[in-house]
Amino acid sequence: MEIPDYDKALYYTLWGQWDELLVLMVRTNDDMLSKKIQLFLHAYHYAPEQTKIIETHDELLYYIDHAMKYTPPVAMEV
């Protein structure tokens, strides 16, 4: 069973696993998710203002939430 990219992105973002988030940014097929991750990680490392970090973090979470609404749930095989 493979975990969808949006679930991984949410987990990595909430738990501060930036290295894993960077790997996901490179490997995902969703260009918009990749760009949102890129903007957040860039702001996290280089933004002089905390408001920019919070803004990009919120935009990433908003996109993940939006995308998850349109992604079918994964069913486990028993």
MOPAC internal coordinates of N, CA, C and O (Angstrom, degrees):
PM7 1SCF
backbone

  N    0.0000 0     0.00 0     0.00 0    0    0    0
  C    1.4456 1     0.00 0     0.00 0    1    0    0
  C    1.5246 1   108.67 1     0.00 0    2    1    0
  O    1.2310 1   120.89 1   -49.27 1    3    2    1
  N    1.3092 1   115.90 1   130.73 1    3    2    1
  C    1.4589 1   120.05 1   179.63 1    5    3    2
  C    1.5308 1   109.84 1  -105.36 1    6    5    3
  O    1.2310 1   120.99 1   -44.82 1    7    6    5
  N    1.3092 1   115.71 1   135.18 1    7    6    5
  C    1.4593 1   121.30 1   179.05 1    9    7    6
  C    1.5247 1   108.32 1   -81.37 1   10    9    7
  O    1.2310 1   120.00 1   -50.68 1   11   10    9
  N    1.3466 1   117.60 1   129.32 1   11   10    9
  C    1.4771 1   120.02 1   179.77 1   13   11   10
  C    1.5357 1   112.32 1   -60.74 1   14   13   11
  O    1.2310 1   121.17 1   -28.04 1   15   14   13
  N    1.3176 1   115.37 1   151.96 1   15   14   13
  C    1.4647 1   121.59 1  -178.03 1   17   15   14
  C    1.5239 1   112.31 1   -57.56 1   18   17   15
  O    1.2310 1   119.93 1   144.69 1   19   18   17
  N    1.3299 1   117.74 1   -35.31 1   19   18   17
  C    1.4652 1   120.26 1  -177.52 1   21   19   18
  C    1.5262 1   111.07 1   -67.51 1   22   21   19
  O    1.2310 1   120.56 1   141.20 1   23   22   21
  N    1.3220 1   116.54 1   -38.80 1   23   22   21
  C    1.4640 1   119.65 1   176.90 1   25   23   22
  C    1.5282 1   110.68 1   -64.94 1   26   25   23
  O    1.2310 1   121.18 1   137.71 1   27   26   25
  N    1.3262 1   115.35 1   -42.29 1   27   26   25
  C    1.4676 1   119.60 1   177.70 1   29   27   26
  C    1.5266 1   110.57 1   -62.71 1   30   29   27
  O    1.2310 1   120.59 1   134.36 1   31   30   29
  N    1.3300 1   116.48 1   -45.64 1   31   30   29
  C    1.4656 1   120.52 1  -179.16 1   33   31   30
  C    1.5159 1   111.02 1   -60.60 1   34   33   31
  O    1.2310 1   120.49 1   137.68 1   35   34   33
  N    1.3171 1   116.68 1   -42.32 1   35   34   33
  C    1.4605 1   120.25 1   178.83 1   37   35   34
  C    1.5226 1   110.78 1   -63.02 1   38   37   35
  O    1.2310 1   120.38 1   132.75 1   39   38   37
  N    1.3140 1   116.88 1   -47.25 1   39   38   37
  C    1.4587 1   121.38 1  -179.99 1   41   39   38
  C    1.5313 1   111.41 1   -60.29 1   42   41   39
  O    1.2310 1   120.65 1   130.32 1   43   42   41
  N    1.3318 1   116.36 1   -49.68 1   43   42   41
  C    1.4634 1   120.25 1  -178.17 1   45   43   42
  C    1.5287 1   111.83 1   -63.97 1   46   45   43
  O    1.2310 1   120.55 1   143.08 1   47   46   45
  N    1.3222 1   116.55 1   -36.92 1   47   46   45
  C    1.4622 1   120.26 1  -179.56 1   49   47   46
  C    1.5180 1   110.99 1   -69.38 1   50   49   47
  O    1.2310 1   120.59 1   135.22 1   51   50   49
  N    1.3167 1   116.48 1   -44.78 1   51   50   49
  C    1.4749 1   119.57 1  -177.75 1   53   51   50
  C    1.5223 1   112.71 1   -69.42 1   54   53   51
  O    1.2310 1   120.34 1   149.46 1   55   54   53
  N    1.3277 1   116.95 1   -30.54 1   55   54   53
  C    1.4593 1   120.29 1  -177.54 1   57   55   54
  C    1.5313 1   113.59 1  -100.92 1   58   57   55
  O    1.2310 1   120.26 1  -172.97 1   59   58   57
  N    1.3248 1   117.10 1     7.03 1   59   58   57
  C    1.4617 1   120.61 1   174.40 1   61   59   58
  C    1.5105 1   115.04 1    67.00 1   62   61   59
  O    1.2310 1   120.25 1  -147.71 1   63   62   61
  N    1.3149 1   117.13 1    32.29 1   63   62   61
  C    1.4624 1   121.06 1   179.28 1   65   63   62
  C    1.5326 1   108.71 1   -93.45 1   66   65   63
  O    1.2310 1   121.49 1  -103.39 1   67   66   65
  N    1.3315 1   114.75 1    76.61 1   67   66   65
  C    1.4583 1   121.19 1  -172.53 1   69   67   66
  C    1.5232 1   113.01 1   -66.62 1   70   69   67
  O    1.2310 1   119.57 1   146.09 1   71   70   69
  N    1.3194 1   118.42 1   -33.91 1   71   70   69
  C    1.4706 1   120.23 1   178.29 1   73   71   70
  C    1.5234 1   110.95 1   -63.89 1   74   73   71
  O    1.2310 1   120.80 1   136.16 1   75   74   73
  N    1.3157 1   116.08 1   -43.84 1   75   74   73
  C    1.4615 1   120.52 1   178.84 1   77   75   74
  C    1.5325 1   110.56 1   -67.15 1   78   77   75
  O    1.2310 1   120.61 1   143.76 1   79   78   77
  N    1.3226 1   116.44 1   -36.24 1   79   78   77
  C    1.4594 1   121.24 1   177.89 1   81   79   78
  C    1.5292 1   110.27 1   -64.42 1   82   81   79
  O    1.2310 1   120.59 1   140.77 1   83   82   81
  N    1.3183 1   116.47 1   -39.23 1   83   82   81
  C    1.4648 1   121.14 1   177.46 1   85   83   82
  C    1.5294 1   111.21 1   -63.67 1   86   85   83
  O    1.2310 1   120.16 1   137.09 1   87   86   85
  N    1.3165 1   117.29 1   -42.91 1   87   86   85
  C    1.4677 1   121.42 1   177.75 1   89   87   86
  C    1.5337 1   109.83 1   -62.77 1   90   89   87
  O    1.2310 1   120.63 1   137.56 1   91   90   89
  N    1.3243 1   116.40 1   -42.44 1   91   90   89
  C    1.4597 1   120.26 1   178.23 1   93   91   90
  C    1.5272 1   110.82 1   -62.94 1   94   93   91
  O    1.2310 1   120.19 1   140.77 1   95   94   93
  N    1.3264 1   117.24 1   -39.23 1   95   94   93
  C    1.4589 1   121.79 1   178.64 1   97   95   94
  C    1.5275 1   110.44 1   -56.08 1   98   97   95
  O    1.2310 1   120.46 1   139.05 1   99   98   97
  N    1.3240 1   116.72 1   -40.95 1   99   98   97
  C    1.4601 1   121.60 1  -178.00 1  101   99   98
  C    1.5344 1   111.65 1   -75.63 1  102  101   99
  O    1.2310 1   120.15 1   144.49 1  103  102  101
  N    1.3125 1   117.32 1   -35.51 1  103  102  101
  C    1.4690 1   120.82 1  -171.80 1  105  103  102
  C    1.5223 1   115.46 1   -90.74 1  106  105  103
  O    1.2310 1   119.60 1   159.05 1  107  106  105
  N    1.3270 1   118.36 1   -20.95 1  107  106  105
  C    1.4683 1   119.67 1  -175.36 1  109  107  106
  C    1.5239 1   111.64 1   -68.10 1  110  109  107
  O    1.2310 1   121.18 1   -29.00 1  111  110  109
  N    1.3133 1   115.34 1   151.00 1  111  110  109
  C    1.4677 1   121.45 1   176.21 1  113  111  110
  C    1.5254 1   111.57 1   -90.51 1  114  113  111
  O    1.2310 1   120.15 1   172.85 1  115  114  113
  N    1.3138 1   117.31 1    -7.15 1  115  114  113
  C    1.4606 1   122.16 1   179.96 1  117  115  114
  C    1.5318 1   108.53 1   -89.41 1  118  117  115
  O    1.2310 1   120.87 1   -74.37 1  119  118  117
  N    1.3187 1   115.95 1   105.63 1  119  118  117
  C    1.4675 1   120.53 1  -177.51 1  121  119  118
  C    1.5236 1   112.78 1   -62.84 1  122  121  119
  O    1.2310 1   120.27 1   144.05 1  123  122  121
  N    1.3266 1   117.09 1   -35.95 1  123  122  121
  C    1.4634 1   120.31 1  -179.65 1  125  123  122
  C    1.5263 1   110.87 1   -68.19 1  126  125  123
  O    1.2310 1   120.33 1   138.32 1  127  126  125
  N    1.3205 1   116.98 1   -41.68 1  127  126  125
  C    1.4632 1   120.34 1   176.60 1  129  127  126
  C    1.5195 1   109.88 1   -61.76 1  130  129  127
  O    1.2310 1   120.54 1   135.79 1  131  130  129
  N    1.3120 1   116.57 1   -44.21 1  131  130  129
  C    1.4544 1   121.26 1   179.22 1  133  131  130
  C    1.5288 1   111.03 1   -58.48 1  134  133  131
  O    1.2310 1   120.48 1   135.70 1  135  134  133
  N    1.3295 1   116.69 1   -44.30 1  135  134  133
  C    1.4646 1   120.91 1  -179.20 1  137  135  134
  C    1.5279 1   111.18 1   -66.68 1  138  137  135
  O    1.2310 1   119.91 1   139.01 1  139  138  137
  N    1.3223 1   117.78 1   -40.99 1  139  138  137
  C    1.4749 1   121.07 1   179.37 1  141  139  138
  C    1.5304 1   110.13 1   -63.63 1  142  141  139
  O    1.2310 1   120.25 1   139.14 1  143  142  141
  N    1.3207 1   117.13 1   -40.86 1  143  142  141
  C    1.4666 1   120.83 1   177.30 1  145  143  142
  C    1.5188 1   109.72 1   -64.02 1  146  145  143
  O    1.2310 1   120.56 1   135.35 1  147  146  145
  N    1.3305 1   116.54 1   -44.65 1  147  146  145
  C    1.4655 1   121.14 1  -179.98 1  149  147  146
  C    1.5331 1   110.91 1   -58.83 1  150  149  147
  O    1.2310 1   120.26 1   133.21 1  151  150  149
  N    1.3214 1   117.11 1   -46.79 1  151  150  149
  C    1.4626 1   120.96 1  -179.31 1  153  151  150
  C    1.5233 1   111.10 1   -62.65 1  154  153  151
  O    1.2310 1   120.44 1   138.60 1  155  154  153
  N    1.3302 1   116.77 1   -41.40 1  155  154  153
  C    1.4614 1   119.67 1   179.56 1  157  155  154
  C    1.5323 1   111.45 1   -66.07 1  158  157  155
  O    1.2310 1   120.31 1   131.47 1  159  158  157
  N    1.3256 1   117.01 1   -48.53 1  159  158  157
  C    1.4672 1   119.21 1  -177.94 1  161  159  158
  C    1.5271 1   111.51 1   -64.21 1  162  161  159
  O    1.2310 1   120.26 1   143.54 1  163  162  161
  N    1.3103 1   117.10 1   -36.46 1  163  162  161
  C    1.4676 1   120.15 1   177.22 1  165  163  162
  C    1.5252 1   110.06 1   -64.40 1  166  165  163
  O    1.2310 1   120.51 1   134.43 1  167  166  165
  N    1.3257 1   116.62 1   -45.57 1  167  166  165
  C    1.4647 1   120.09 1   178.81 1  169  167  166
  C    1.5308 1   110.69 1   -63.58 1  170  169  167
  O    1.2310 1   120.50 1   139.50 1  171  170  169
  N    1.3287 1   116.64 1   -40.50 1  171  170  169
  C    1.4650 1   120.46 1  -178.54 1  173  171  170
  C    1.5263 1   111.49 1   -60.94 1  174  173  171
  O    1.2310 1   120.40 1   141.42 1  175  174  173
  N    1.3180 1   116.84 1   -38.58 1  175  174  173
  C    1.4569 1   120.26 1  -176.71 1  177  175  174
  C    1.5283 1   114.10 1   -89.84 1  178  177  175
  O    1.2310 1   119.78 1   152.20 1  179  178  177
  N    1.3318 1   118.02 1   -27.80 1  179  178  177
  C    1.4602 1   119.29 1  -170.81 1  181  179  178
  C    1.5267 1   116.22 1  -124.30 1  182  181  179
  O    1.2310 1   119.10 1   166.97 1  183  182  181
  N    1.3192 1   119.33 1   -13.03 1  183  182  181
  C    1.4659 1   119.90 1  -176.15 1  185  183  182
  C    1.5296 1   110.91 1   -70.06 1  186  185  183
  O    1.2310 1   120.54 1   -48.55 1  187  186  185
  N    1.3295 1   116.58 1   131.45 1  187  186  185
  C    1.4581 1   119.04 1   178.88 1  189  187  186
  C    1.5299 1   112.55 1   -76.93 1  190  189  187
  O    1.2310 1   120.24 1   163.00 1  191  190  189
  N    1.3162 1   117.15 1   -17.00 1  191  190  189
  C    1.4642 1   120.83 1  -177.90 1  193  191  190
  C    1.5258 1   110.66 1  -113.40 1  194  193  191
  O    1.2310 1   120.89 1   -42.95 1  195  194  193
  N    1.3040 1   115.90 1   137.05 1  195  194  193
  C    1.4522 1   120.80 1   179.38 1  197  195  194
  C    1.5269 1   111.11 1   -67.46 1  198  197  195
  O    1.2310 1   119.88 1   152.41 1  199  198  197
  N    1.3296 1   117.83 1   -27.59 1  199  198  197
  C    1.4608 1   120.72 1  -179.49 1  201  199  198
  C    1.5295 1   111.51 1   -62.63 1  202  201  199
  O    1.2310 1   119.78 1   144.62 1  203  202  201
  N    1.3231 1   118.02 1   -35.38 1  203  202  201
  C    1.4621 1   121.81 1   178.23 1  205  203  202
  C    1.5275 1   110.76 1   -66.99 1  206  205  203
  O    1.2310 1   120.53 1   141.41 1  207  206  205
  N    1.3133 1   116.59 1   -38.59 1  207  206  205
  C    1.4670 1   120.88 1   177.77 1  209  207  206
  C    1.5235 1   109.82 1   -64.28 1  210  209  207
  O    1.2310 1   120.63 1   133.39 1  211  210  209
  N    1.3079 1   116.40 1   -46.61 1  211  210  209
  C    1.4638 1   121.04 1  -179.94 1  213  211  210
  C    1.5221 1   110.61 1   -63.69 1  214  213  211
  O    1.2310 1   120.37 1   138.77 1  215  214  213
  N    1.3242 1   116.89 1   -41.23 1  215  214  213
  C    1.4657 1   121.35 1   179.98 1  217  215  214
  C    1.5246 1   111.56 1   -61.91 1  218  217  215
  O    1.2310 1   119.88 1   132.54 1  219  218  217
  N    1.3179 1   117.84 1   -47.46 1  219  218  217
  C    1.4656 1   120.46 1  -178.95 1  221  219  218
  C    1.5297 1   111.56 1   -70.70 1  222  221  219
  O    1.2310 1   120.49 1   147.39 1  223  222  221
  N    1.3353 1   116.66 1   -32.61 1  223  222  221
  C    1.4585 1   121.58 1   175.72 1  225  223  222
  C    1.5293 1   109.69 1   -63.49 1  226  225  223
  O    1.2310 1   120.58 1   133.19 1  227  226  225
  N    1.3229 1   116.49 1   -46.81 1  227  226  225
  C    1.4613 1   121.03 1   179.18 1  229  227  226
  C    1.5227 1   111.63 1   -64.67 1  230  229  227
  O    1.2310 1   120.16 1   141.39 1  231  230  229
  N    1.3341 1   117.30 1   -38.61 1  231  230  229
  C    1.4650 1   120.53 1   178.40 1  233  231  230
  C    1.5302 1   111.08 1   -64.78 1  234  233  231
  O    1.2310 1   120.47 1   141.09 1  235  234  233
  N    1.3217 1   116.71 1   -38.91 1  235  234  233
  C    1.4596 1   120.87 1   177.31 1  237  235  234
  C    1.5284 1   110.17 1   -63.75 1  238  237  235
  O    1.2310 1   120.41 1   132.17 1  239  238  237
  N    1.3242 1   116.82 1   -47.83 1  239  238  237
  C    1.4614 1   120.24 1   179.72 1  241  239  238
  C    1.5250 1   111.57 1   -63.52 1  242  241  239
  O    1.2310 1   120.10 1   141.25 1  243  242  241
  N    1.3304 1   117.42 1   -38.75 1  243  242  241
  C    1.4573 1   121.28 1   178.50 1  245  243  242
  C    1.5313 1   110.30 1   -63.27 1  246  245  243
  O    1.2310 1   120.50 1   136.83 1  247  246  245
  N    1.3320 1   116.65 1   -43.17 1  247  246  245
  C    1.4634 1   119.62 1   179.22 1  249  247  246
  C    1.5306 1   111.09 1   -65.14 1  250  249  247
  O    1.2310 1   120.11 1   136.81 1  251  250  249
  N    1.3154 1   117.39 1   -43.19 1  251  250  249
  C    1.4637 1   120.76 1   178.89 1  253  251  250
  C    1.5247 1   109.81 1   -59.19 1  254  253  251
  O    1.2310 1   120.52 1   134.56 1  255  254  253
  N    1.3372 1   116.61 1   -45.44 1  255  254  253
  C    1.4591 1   121.70 1   179.53 1  257  255  254
  C    1.5287 1   110.29 1   -60.82 1  258  257  255
  O    1.2310 1   120.79 1   134.39 1  259  258  257
  N    1.3096 1   116.10 1   -45.61 1  259  258  257
  C    1.4602 1   121.36 1   179.87 1  261  259  258
  C    1.5335 1   110.77 1   -61.81 1  262  261  259
  O    1.2310 1   120.13 1   133.49 1  263  262  261
  N    1.3088 1   117.35 1   -46.51 1  263  262  261
  C    1.4663 1   121.53 1  -177.75 1  265  263  262
  C    1.5273 1   111.81 1   -66.97 1  266  265  263
  O    1.2310 1   120.37 1   144.69 1  267  266  265
  N    1.3177 1   116.90 1   -35.31 1  267  266  265
  C    1.4639 1   120.28 1  -179.02 1  269  267  266
  C    1.5282 1   111.27 1   -67.11 1  270  269  267
  O    1.2310 1   119.93 1   152.99 1  271  270  269
  N    1.3238 1   117.74 1   -27.01 1  271  270  269
  C    1.4663 1   120.90 1   178.57 1  273  271  270
  C    1.5203 1   111.05 1   -66.25 1  274  273  271
  O    1.2310 1   120.16 1   153.62 1  275  274  273
  N    1.3322 1   117.31 1   -26.38 1  275  274  273
  C    1.4565 1   121.76 1  -175.96 1  277  275  274
  C    1.5210 1   113.27 1  -107.87 1  278  277  275
  O    1.2310 1   120.78 1  -168.96 1  279  278  277
  N    1.3186 1   116.12 1    11.04 1  279  278  277
  C    1.4621 1   121.50 1   178.19 1  281  279  278
  C    1.5203 1   108.40 1  -106.63 1  282  281  279
  O    1.2310 1   119.83 1   -54.06 1  283  282  281
  N    1.3395 1   117.92 1   125.94 1  283  282  281
  C    1.4711 1   118.90 1   179.57 1  285  283  282
  C    1.5265 1   110.81 1   -64.27 1  286  285  283
  O    1.2310 1   120.23 1   -36.75 1  287  286  285
  N    1.3203 1   117.17 1   143.25 1  287  286  285
  C    1.4578 1   119.74 1   178.89 1  289  287  286
  C    1.5292 1   111.65 1   -66.32 1  290  289  287
  O    1.2310 1   121.29 1   -27.99 1  291  290  289
  N    1.3165 1   115.14 1   152.01 1  291  290  289
  C    1.4653 1   120.96 1   178.81 1  293  291  290
  C    1.5166 1   108.22 1   -90.74 1  294  293  291
  O    1.2310 1   120.88 1   -49.50 1  295  294  293
  N    1.3361 1   115.93 1   130.50 1  295  294  293
  C    1.4585 1   120.65 1   178.30 1  297  295  294
  C    1.5221 1   109.42 1  -100.61 1  298  297  295
  O    1.2310 1   121.33 1   -44.23 1  299  298  297
  N    1.3078 1   115.06 1   135.77 1  299  298  297
  C    1.4594 1   119.79 1   177.35 1  301  299  298
  C    1.5207 1   109.86 1   -83.89 1  302  301  299
  O    1.2310 1   120.85 1   -38.62 1  303  302  301
  N    1.3158 1   115.98 1   141.38 1  303  302  301
  C    1.4552 1   120.31 1   175.11 1  305  303  302
  C    1.5191 1   108.37 1   -89.67 1  306  305  303
  O    1.2310 1   121.21 1   -43.69 1  307  306  305
  N    1.3378 1   115.30 1   136.31 1  307  306  305
  C    1.4513 1   119.99 1  -179.24 1  309  307  306
  C    1.5011 1   109.84 1  -110.09 1  310  309  307
  O    1.2310 1   120.10 1   180.00 1  311  310  309

